[in-house]
Amino acid sequence: MAEKLYYSMGEVTEMFDVEASLIRYWCSQFSCLRPKRNSKGNRMFTQQDLDRLKRIYHLLKEKKMTIEGAQKAMKRRVIEAEANDSDVALLERLQSLRASLVEMRDSIADLAEDVTPEKSSGDDSVAVAESETAPKKKRTPRRKLIGEEGVVETPLFPFYEQRLF
């Protein structure tokens, strides 16, 4: 599918699922966002405007920044212009990955609801109570490895020994 040269305000509001007034407000607050206007005076957004809007949307809605903070971040982005395109592509890939992970999480939750464990006796509640009161294991200090002939070796990368979960 070929990309359009210009997108109307209605198309942009559908893409971002926001009201047109919010897009107009962002246009007044961010100097980098100045869409062209047609002969009727309607705003027409280019692909570059859409990339800027994606970045503004990410800063304001997803990162929960203030308008002033987002303006400062956008000014820093103008200085770092070469990272511009790759950041947008990376952001889109991360958002699609997040959406697929949320979908998988929801499908797993649905499957878990379908499979209900059978309770054989009241002993399960006792086991749960014991596991809740049991003290947590303390992390053991890092050990030195004893190799052949009693040579003491320290691991090259100790962070591999750390537990992640």
C-alpha positions, 0 to 999 in steps of 0.5 A: 500500500502506498503512503499518502503525502498528506493526512487529514485531521480526521485520519490523524485523530483515528490513528491516535484515538484522540480528539481533534482538539487535542491535536490542535492544542499540541500543534499550538504548544509544540513549535516543531509541529506545524502542519500545512493547510489546504485552501479551505484552511484544514490542517494536512499532516505529512509523514514527518508530522505523524512521526513527531505526533507519535513522539509527542503522544509517547512522551505525554500519554505513555511516559506521562510527561508534562507539556513543558517536559515534552517540549524540552525533550522534543527540543533535544530531539531536534538537536539529535536529528539523525537518531530521529527515524530509528527511534520512531521505528524502534518505538513502533516495534516495541509497541507492537511487541508489547501488544502481542505480549499483552494478548498472549498474557490474556490468552494464558489467563483465559486458559488458566481460568478454564483449568481449575485445580481439583481439591482433594482434601483440606490439607492444601490450606495447611501447606499454603499457610506453612509456605507463607510463614516459612522464612525466605532463604538468604542469598548465599555469598558468591563462592570461589570455584575449586578447579583441578589440583586445588586451584581456586578460580573466581568466575569471570562474570559473576553476574551470571550467578545472580538470580533474575527472579 
